[in-house]
Amino acid sequence: MAWYPENCPLCAAPVGFGLNAVPDQVCCPSCGCRIEGAMFLLDFWERERTAIELSLSRPVTLETRLRELASDSLVVVELVMLLEGEMKVLVSDGDYEGLSDSQSVRELLSRLSYYVDAGRY
């Protein structure tokens, strides 16, 4: 059985798990991220933050607004490319547009949490 935090790894909201919860489908009631995917993404973010900032040529936090960066779609593509080296990311070409609608890096990671196959990397 998988271990899950008491609070969402992305927004810190309390997360309650029902007895019938399917572990890989447990979502945060506040931000909506898939908890398992968010845990792996946040761990990845912390380990690779320097590389991410170098590839974007500026400091980036979870609160950074995507529109402040050079190109929203480029940010999404670069982040997914970095992720693909770490874990299985299942993002189709059509899904990039929805990801690019994210307002902040935190929201982008929340949306990406549904595309990470964290158990098979």
C-alpha atoms as an extended CHARMM CRD file, in Angstrom:
* protein
*
       121  EXT
         1         1  MET       CA              0.0000000000        0.0000000000        0.0000000000  PROA      1               0.0000000000
         2         2  ALA       CA              1.3250000000        3.4430000000       -0.9360000000  PROA      2               0.0000000000
         3         3  TRP       CA              2.0870000000        6.0810000000        1.6880000000  PROA      3               0.0000000000
         4         4  TYR       CA              0.3410000000        9.4310000000        1.2930000000  PROA      4               0.0000000000
         5         5  PRO       CA              0.9830000000       12.6860000000        3.1300000000  PROA      5               0.0000000000
         6         6  GLU       CA             -1.6090000000       14.1990000000        5.4610000000  PROA      6               0.0000000000
         7         7  ASN       CA             -1.4210000000       17.4280000000        3.4470000000  PROA      7               0.0000000000
         8         8  CYS       CA             -1.3040000000       18.0590000000       -0.2890000000  PROA      8               0.0000000000
         9         9  PRO       CA              2.3170000000       18.3620000000       -1.4680000000  PROA      9               0.0000000000
        10        10  LEU       CA              1.4330000000       21.2870000000       -3.7610000000  PROA      10              0.0000000000
        11        11  CYS       CA             -1.0360000000       23.4430000000       -1.8100000000  PROA      11              0.0000000000
        12        12  ALA       CA             -0.6470000000       22.0750000000        1.7650000000  PROA      12              0.0000000000
        13        13  ALA       CA             -4.4200000000       21.5650000000        2.1690000000  PROA      13              0.0000000000
        14        14  PRO       CA             -5.4360000000       18.6910000000        4.4420000000  PROA      14              0.0000000000
        15        15  VAL       CA             -6.1300000000       15.5420000000        2.4470000000  PROA      15              0.0000000000
        16        16  GLY       CA             -8.5130000000       12.9420000000        3.8610000000  PROA      16              0.0000000000
        17        17  PHE       CA             -8.5350000000        9.4430000000        2.4200000000  PROA      17              0.0000000000
        18        18  GLY       CA            -11.6270000000        7.2670000000        2.4650000000  PROA      18              0.0000000000
        19        19  LEU       CA            -11.4400000000        3.5580000000        3.1080000000  PROA      19              0.0000000000
        20        20  ASN       CA            -12.3470000000        2.8320000000       -0.5120000000  PROA      20              0.0000000000
        21        21  ALA       CA             -9.8580000000        5.2880000000       -2.0550000000  PROA      21              0.0000000000
        22        22  VAL       CA             -7.8930000000        3.9420000000       -5.0100000000  PROA      22              0.0000000000
        23        23  PRO       CA             -4.3180000000        5.0150000000       -4.1330000000  PROA      23              0.0000000000
        24        24  ASP       CA             -3.2020000000        6.2020000000       -7.5730000000  PROA      24              0.0000000000
        25        25  GLN       CA             -6.4210000000        8.1900000000       -8.0410000000  PROA      25              0.0000000000
        26        26  VAL       CA             -6.5030000000       10.1010000000       -4.7310000000  PROA      26              0.0000000000
        27        27  CYS       CA             -6.8540000000       13.8160000000       -5.4550000000  PROA      27              0.0000000000
        28        28  CYS       CA             -6.4980000000       16.9430000000       -3.3500000000  PROA      28              0.0000000000
        29        29  PRO       CA             -9.9180000000       18.3840000000       -2.4650000000  PROA      29              0.0000000000
        30        30  SER       CA             -8.4900000000       21.9120000000       -2.6750000000  PROA      30              0.0000000000
        31        31  CYS       CA             -6.2400000000       22.1930000000       -5.7710000000  PROA      31              0.0000000000
        32        32  GLY       CA             -7.3810000000       19.0110000000       -7.5050000000  PROA      32              0.0000000000
        33        33  CYS       CA             -3.9280000000       17.5240000000       -8.1370000000  PROA      33              0.0000000000
        34        34  ARG       CA             -3.4410000000       13.7570000000       -8.1860000000  PROA      34              0.0000000000
        35        35  ILE       CA             -1.5270000000       13.2350000000       -4.9250000000  PROA      35              0.0000000000
        36        36  GLU       CA              0.7830000000       10.4480000000       -6.1290000000  PROA      36              0.0000000000
        37        37  GLY       CA              1.7960000000       12.3780000000       -9.2530000000  PROA      37              0.0000000000
        38        38  ALA       CA              2.1900000000       15.6170000000       -7.2740000000  PROA      38              0.0000000000
        39        39  MET       CA              4.5290000000       13.9520000000       -4.7570000000  PROA      39              0.0000000000
        40        40  PHE       CA              6.8510000000       12.7820000000       -7.5400000000  PROA      40              0.0000000000
        41        41  LEU       CA              6.6530000000       16.1290000000       -9.3780000000  PROA      41              0.0000000000
        42        42  LEU       CA              7.4900000000       18.1310000000       -6.2640000000  PROA      42              0.0000000000
        43        43  ASP       CA             10.4140000000       15.8240000000       -5.4790000000  PROA      43              0.0000000000
        44        44  PHE       CA             11.5870000000       16.2470000000       -9.0900000000  PROA      44              0.0000000000
        45        45  TRP       CA             11.1380000000       20.0410000000       -8.8410000000  PROA      45              0.0000000000
        46        46  GLU       CA             13.2820000000       20.2690000000       -5.7240000000  PROA      46              0.0000000000
        47        47  ARG       CA             16.0540000000       18.0720000000       -7.1820000000  PROA      47              0.0000000000
        48        48  GLU       CA             16.0930000000       19.7120000000      -10.6260000000  PROA      48              0.0000000000
        49        49  ARG       CA             15.2640000000       23.3130000000       -9.7460000000  PROA      49              0.0000000000
        50        50  THR       CA             18.7150000000       24.6150000000      -10.7130000000  PROA      50              0.0000000000
        51        51  ALA       CA             18.5590000000       22.9070000000      -14.1210000000  PROA      51              0.0000000000
        52        52  ILE       CA             15.0280000000       24.2390000000      -14.6440000000  PROA      52              0.0000000000
        53        53  GLU       CA             16.1140000000       27.7780000000      -13.7910000000  PROA      53              0.0000000000
        54        54  LEU       CA             19.1510000000       27.5170000000      -16.0840000000  PROA      54              0.0000000000
        55        55  SER       CA             17.0290000000       26.2400000000      -18.9710000000  PROA      55              0.0000000000
        56        56  LEU       CA             14.5910000000       29.1430000000      -18.4680000000  PROA      56              0.0000000000
        57        57  SER       CA             17.4050000000       31.6660000000      -17.8000000000  PROA      57              0.0000000000
        58        58  ARG       CA             15.8070000000       33.0430000000      -14.6380000000  PROA      58              0.0000000000
        59        59  PRO       CA             14.8260000000       32.1470000000      -11.0790000000  PROA      59              0.0000000000
        60        60  VAL       CA             11.5360000000       30.2650000000      -10.9310000000  PROA      60              0.0000000000
        61        61  THR       CA              9.3810000000       29.4030000000       -7.9150000000  PROA      61              0.0000000000
        62        62  LEU       CA              6.1220000000       27.4990000000       -7.6470000000  PROA      62              0.0000000000
        63        63  GLU       CA              4.3630000000       30.8710000000       -7.5320000000  PROA      63              0.0000000000
        64        64  THR       CA              5.9790000000       32.1730000000      -10.7450000000  PROA      64              0.0000000000
        65        65  ARG       CA              3.3090000000       33.1630000000      -13.2510000000  PROA      65              0.0000000000
        66        66  LEU       CA              3.8220000000       31.4120000000      -16.5720000000  PROA      66              0.0000000000
        67        67  ARG       CA              3.0180000000       34.5880000000      -18.5110000000  PROA      67              0.0000000000
        68        68  GLU       CA              6.0730000000       36.2060000000      -16.8500000000  PROA      68              0.0000000000
        69        69  LEU       CA              8.3020000000       33.6840000000      -18.5850000000  PROA      69              0.0000000000
        70        70  ALA       CA              9.3920000000       33.9840000000      -22.2140000000  PROA      70              0.0000000000
        71        71  SER       CA              6.8780000000       31.5870000000      -23.7360000000  PROA      71              0.0000000000
        72        72  ASP       CA              4.1790000000       29.6290000000      -21.9130000000  PROA      72              0.0000000000
        73        73  SER       CA              4.2060000000       26.7460000000      -24.3690000000  PROA      73              0.0000000000
        74        74  LEU       CA              8.0110000000       26.5970000000      -24.2970000000  PROA      74              0.0000000000
        75        75  VAL       CA              7.9900000000       26.3930000000      -20.4830000000  PROA      75              0.0000000000
        76        76  VAL       CA              5.5750000000       23.4670000000      -20.6050000000  PROA      76              0.0000000000
        77        77  VAL       CA              7.5420000000       21.6480000000      -23.3070000000  PROA      77              0.0000000000
        78        78  GLU       CA             10.8940000000       22.1560000000      -21.5210000000  PROA      78              0.0000000000
        79        79  LEU       CA              9.4970000000       20.9960000000      -18.1940000000  PROA      79              0.0000000000
        80        80  VAL       CA              7.9430000000       17.8930000000      -19.7530000000  PROA      80              0.0000000000
        81        81  MET       CA             11.2090000000       17.1350000000      -21.5650000000  PROA      81              0.0000000000
        82        82  LEU       CA             13.1090000000       17.3050000000      -18.2580000000  PROA      82              0.0000000000
        83        83  LEU       CA             10.4810000000       15.0620000000      -16.6570000000  PROA      83              0.0000000000
        84        84  GLU       CA             10.7000000000       12.4710000000      -19.4200000000  PROA      84              0.0000000000
        85        85  GLY       CA             14.2810000000       11.7580000000      -18.3930000000  PROA      85              0.0000000000
        86        86  GLU       CA             13.1020000000       10.9900000000      -14.8380000000  PROA      86              0.0000000000
        87        87  MET       CA              9.7590000000        9.2380000000      -15.1290000000  PROA      87              0.0000000000
        88        88  LYS       CA              7.1150000000        8.1860000000      -17.5790000000  PROA      88              0.0000000000
        89        89  VAL       CA              5.1150000000       11.2380000000      -18.6540000000  PROA      89              0.0000000000
        90        90  LEU       CA              2.0820000000       10.5320000000      -20.7930000000  PROA      90              0.0000000000
        91        91  VAL       CA              1.2770000000       13.8980000000      -22.4160000000  PROA      91              0.0000000000
        92        92  SER       CA             -0.1520000000       13.8360000000      -25.9240000000  PROA      92              0.0000000000
        93        93  ASP       CA              0.4110000000       16.7240000000      -28.3240000000  PROA      93              0.0000000000
        94        94  GLY       CA             -3.2080000000       17.8220000000      -27.8850000000  PROA      94              0.0000000000
        95        95  ASP       CA             -2.8440000000       18.0150000000      -24.0990000000  PROA      95              0.0000000000
        96        96  TYR       CA             -0.0560000000       20.6290000000      -24.1910000000  PROA      96              0.0000000000
        97        97  GLU       CA             -2.5890000000       23.3800000000      -24.9160000000  PROA      97              0.0000000000
        98        98  GLY       CA             -4.5370000000       22.5750000000      -21.7410000000  PROA      98              0.0000000000
        99        99  LEU       CA             -1.3280000000       22.5200000000      -19.7210000000  PROA      99              0.0000000000
       100       100  SER       CA             -0.3080000000       25.8790000000      -21.1990000000  PROA      100             0.0000000000
       101       101  ASP       CA             -3.5110000000       27.3920000000      -19.7760000000  PROA      101             0.0000000000
       102       102  SER       CA             -1.9740000000       27.0670000000      -16.3060000000  PROA      102             0.0000000000
       103       103  GLN       CA             -1.4670000000       30.3870000000      -14.5590000000  PROA      103             0.0000000000
       104       104  SER       CA              1.4650000000       29.4630000000      -12.2920000000  PROA      104             0.0000000000
       105       105  VAL       CA              4.1390000000       26.7980000000      -12.0440000000  PROA      105             0.0000000000
       106       106  ARG       CA              2.2000000000       25.3070000000       -9.0810000000  PROA      106             0.0000000000
       107       107  GLU       CA             -0.9490000000       25.0380000000      -11.2330000000  PROA      107             0.0000000000
       108       108  LEU       CA              1.0970000000       23.5190000000      -14.0630000000  PROA      108             0.0000000000
       109       109  LEU       CA              2.4770000000       20.8440000000      -11.7000000000  PROA      109             0.0000000000
       110       110  SER       CA             -1.0330000000       20.1910000000      -10.4210000000  PROA      110             0.0000000000
       111       111  ARG       CA             -2.2600000000       19.5880000000      -13.9750000000  PROA      111             0.0000000000
       112       112  LEU       CA              0.8260000000       17.5400000000      -14.8470000000  PROA      112             0.0000000000
       113       113  SER       CA              0.1530000000       15.2910000000      -11.8390000000  PROA      113             0.0000000000
       114       114  TYR       CA             -2.4370000000       13.4940000000      -13.9790000000  PROA      114             0.0000000000
       115       115  TYR       CA              0.0890000000       12.7300000000      -16.7250000000  PROA      115             0.0000000000
       116       116  VAL       CA              2.8770000000       11.2750000000      -14.5680000000  PROA      116             0.0000000000
       117       117  ASP       CA              3.0200000000        7.5260000000      -14.2880000000  PROA      117             0.0000000000
       118       118  ALA       CA              4.9910000000        7.7720000000      -11.0550000000  PROA      118             0.0000000000
       119       119  GLY       CA              4.9470000000        4.0710000000      -10.3030000000  PROA      119             0.0000000000
       120       120  ARG       CA              6.8300000000        3.1770000000      -13.4920000000  PROA      120             0.0000000000
       121       121  TYR       CA              9.8690000000        5.4000000000      -13.9470000000  PROA      121             0.0000000000
